[in-house]
Amino acid sequence: MLHCVSSYEKKLNFYKTTKINNLITQVLRFEKFTHIQISFLAFQKEFLKSPNGSEVILQVVLNK
């Protein structure tokens, strides 16, 4: 799961996984961006968010 941020592992400032019913949110905050992964039933979204609020979507998966 951390394939996209492996070179930044030493700069990890914050890590949190939250699970409420079927919704799982994982947040990894680094020095220059935040990596967020949201999973809900058959839907998964993974993206990076910069401090200025812009987002880069890494993947969106809809499972059958």
C-alpha distance (Angstrom), angle and dihedral (degrees) to the residues before:
residue distance angle dihedral
M1 . . .
L2 3.80 . .
H3 3.81 93.8 .
C4 3.81 92.8 117.1
V5 3.80 95.7 50.4
S6 3.80 103.0 33.4
S7 3.81 92.8 116.0
Y8 3.81 89.6 55.9
E9 3.80 97.9 51.1
K10 3.81 93.4 111.0
K11 3.81 90.8 56.2
L12 3.82 95.6 54.1
N13 3.81 107.2 135.5
F14 3.81 101.8 173.1
Y15 3.80 137.9 14.5
K16 3.79 128.0 -176.3
T17 3.80 135.3 163.8
T18 3.79 118.3 -167.5
K19 3.81 125.0 -171.6
I20 3.80 121.5 -171.4
N21 3.81 113.1 170.7
N22 3.83 103.7 -53.9
L23 3.81 96.4 -18.5
I24 3.81 115.0 99.2
T25 3.79 120.7 -176.0
Q26 3.79 122.8 -174.8
V27 3.81 120.6 -171.3
L28 3.81 124.7 -172.4
R29 3.78 113.4 -178.4
F30 3.79 117.7 -159.7
E31 3.78 132.6 178.7
K32 3.81 96.2 -90.9
F33 3.82 105.1 19.5
T34 3.80 145.5 10.4
H35 3.82 122.2 -121.3
I36 3.82 112.5 -148.7
Q37 3.80 128.7 -175.2
I38 3.81 121.1 -175.1
S39 3.81 121.7 -170.9
F40 3.80 124.4 -176.4
L41 3.80 120.1 167.6
A42 3.83 104.3 -63.8
F43 3.81 95.8 -5.6
Q44 3.80 127.7 86.7
K45 3.80 129.2 174.9
E46 3.80 125.1 -176.5
F47 3.80 122.4 -175.7
L48 3.79 146.4 151.3
K49 3.79 122.0 -123.3
S50 3.80 123.8 -161.8
P51 3.83 124.6 -147.5
N52 3.82 90.3 -103.8
G53 3.83 90.1 59.2
S54 3.81 101.0 -105.7
E55 3.81 116.9 137.2
V56 3.79 133.9 -148.8
I57 3.80 112.6 -161.7
L58 3.80 111.2 -141.9
Q59 3.78 97.6 -177.3
V60 3.79 144.5 -18.6
V61 3.80 116.2 -160.3
L62 3.80 127.0 -169.0
N63 3.80 110.4 -170.4
K64 3.80 121.7 -162.0
